[in-house]
Amino acid sequence: MHNFDWKQLVNPEFYILLEFGGIKIGLLVLLFIVFAETGLFAGFFLPGDSLLFLAGIYGELLTSQISLGNDFINLVLLSSLVSLAGVFGNMTGYWFGEKGGSYLYNKEDTFWFKEKYLLQSRDFFEKYGGKAIVYARFMPIFRTFAPIVAGIAGMDKKKFMFFNILSSILWSFSLIFSGHYLSAMFLDKYNIDLKSHIEYIVIGIVLVTTVPVLWKLLKKKVHL
């Protein structure tokens, strides 16, 4: 542990390659992060999108201990496990919102909880309705708070579960498969190993997913 660098905590690759006692635990850490980011207040800062993209690049490593002997099937298995983690994460967020809605709006801000994120997610939810669960899955911060707001608003549970499952499948499969097959394409056609350019990939994904959110928030402030 003497070589540990706290900067690693913001590097998605660190979680995927993590080992404990010589045992690779990247898959378990990946599933926990997906659950936390979509179901716990503390999860809003976690590297969801970039982590899933990298999971696709490192798909063979992550499924090495549960391999079914086929690259495509292993990728489907990995994406399915991530989908389940996302579904259960959103269910947890919905439960928090349903049980503690009034408390959350009166809760003081902490490092783990910001009321402004809750209010922004509520506005987003009111604008897009059930589709907000799908849209939010691809947007940092909103991804964490949308299911909580759905619970507070008393969204029909069957309707919520439909969009919850749909969004989790779309999110996990699209990002993991994109990471896996784009990595293979770049290596095959251009002899470029994306594993050697992880930092640029992470920066690119962060910009793509956060700039639209920041732009909307900026426009909103300008019109106030």
N, C-alpha and C positions, 0 to 999 in steps of 0.2 A: 504493500500500500504506500511505501515511501515515494513511489514514482507517480502517485495520483496527482492530477492537475484538475482543479475545480472548473477550469474552462471546458473540460470534457463533458460536463453535465448539459451543455447546450449543443453538443455534437451528437446527432442521431446515430452516427456510426458507432459511438461508444456503447450504446445500449445493445445494439445488435451483436457486437463482438464480445459482450460481457461474459466472463466465466467465473465460476465459484467452485473452488476446490478442484480445479481441472475439468469441471463439467460445464459445457456450454449452456447458458441459461438465457440467451438472447431472445428465444421465442417466448418464454414465460414473461420476460421483462416487456417485450413488445405488446403482448396481450394485456398486461397490467396497465401500461401507459395508455393504450387505446381505451380501456375501461375508465381510467381516471380522467382522461381528457374529455370524455363524453358523459361522465356521470358525477364527477366530484368538483367542487369549487376550485380545489387546488390544481386542477388539470388544465386551466385555461392557458398556461404558459408553456405547456409541453409541446414537443415538435411533431404533431400528428401527421400532417401531409408529407413532409420530407421523410419522416420515419417510415411511412408505408412505401414510398417510392424506393427508398433504400432497401426495404425488406424484399422488394421484388428483385433488386440487383443481387442481394445476398440470399435469395430464395433457397438455393441448394444447401447453403450452410445452415439456415434456420430449420430446414426440414430434414436435416441429416439423421436425426434421431427418431424420426417418425416417417421416414421415406417409404413410399409405396412402390418404388421402383420405376416410376415414370415421371419425367420432368413436368409435363402438363398437369397430371393428376396431383403431384406434389404442390404445384402452384395453386390449384383449385382448393386443396386441403388447407394450405396456408391462408388463402383469402377467406375461406369459410370460417376458420377459427377467429380471424380478425373481425369478420362480420358479426359473429356471435358476441365477441367482447364488446363491440360497438352497440349492439342491440341491448345487452344487459347494462351497459353504461348509461344509455338513454333512459332505460326503465328506472334506473336508480335516480337519475336526475328528475324524472317525472314524479317519482315518489317523494323526493325532497320537496319539490314544488307543491305537490298536493297536500302534504302534511304540514309544511311550514311556511306557506305563502306570506301570511301577514307578518310573521317573525322576520322573514328575509328583507322585507321592505323597510323594516325599522332597525335592522342590524347595522351597527357601525362598520365603516370600512376597515379592512385589515389587509395585510399583504395577500392573503388567500381569497379575499372577497371584496369586490368593488360594486357598490350599488349602481354606478353608472352603466356597468356592463349589463346588469339585470334590466335596467330601464331601456337601454338600446335594443336589447334582445326582445323586449316586450313590444316595442314599436315595430321591429322587424317582423315579429310574429303576427301582429295585428294587420300589417300590410299584406303579407303573403299567405296567411292562414296555414292550413295543413302543409302546403308546399314549403313553408319556412323550415320544416324539419329536414327536408331534402336539401334545400339551398344551404342551410346552416351547417350541414355536415361537411361542406367543402370550405367553410370559412372559420378561421381561428377566432377564438373568444365566443362567437355566436354558437359554435359547435357545442360549447360547454353549457351555455345558459339557455339555449332554445328549449330543450326538454324540461328544464326547471320552470320556465315561463308557461309551457304547455300544461304542466301540472297545476300551476297557480291559476291559470285561466279555466281549468276544469275541462280541457279538451277531451272529447269522447275517447275512451281507452282503446276501442277497436280501431278507430280512425288513427289514433296516435301510433298504435302498433303497426298498422299497415305502412305508414310513412317512415316509421322507425326502421323496420326491416328493409324496406325498399332503399332508403338512403344509405343504410349501412352496407348493403350489398354493392350498390353503385360506387360508393366511396372506396371500399377496400379492394374490390376487383379491378376497378379502373386504375388506381394508383399502383397497386402491386404488379399487375400485368404490364402496365406501361414501363415501370422500372425494369422489369425482367427482360422484356423483348426489345426495348430501346437499347439496353446495355448490350444485348447479344448482337443487335444490328450494327451498333457503332464499332464493336469489336471485330465483327466479320467484314464489314464493308470499308471501314476507315482505320482499322487497327488501333482504335482508341479505347482504352480500358477506363470506363467511367468510374471505377473504384479509385482511380488515381486522381480524380477531379471531384471528389465528394463535396469539398467546401464550396465549389462553384454551383453545384447542383442544389445544395441546401439554400444558398443565397438566392438562386433563381426561383426556387419554389416558394420561399418566404416572400419574395417580392410579388410574385404572381398572385399569391393568396391574400396578402395583407394590404397591398397598395389600393385595390378597389374598396376595401373596408375603410381605410384611412381617408380616401377621397370622398366617400359618402359622408363620413363624420365631419370632414372639413367643410363640405358644401352645406351641411346642416347648420354648422356654427356660423357660417357666413350669412345665412338667411335669418338667423335669430336676431 
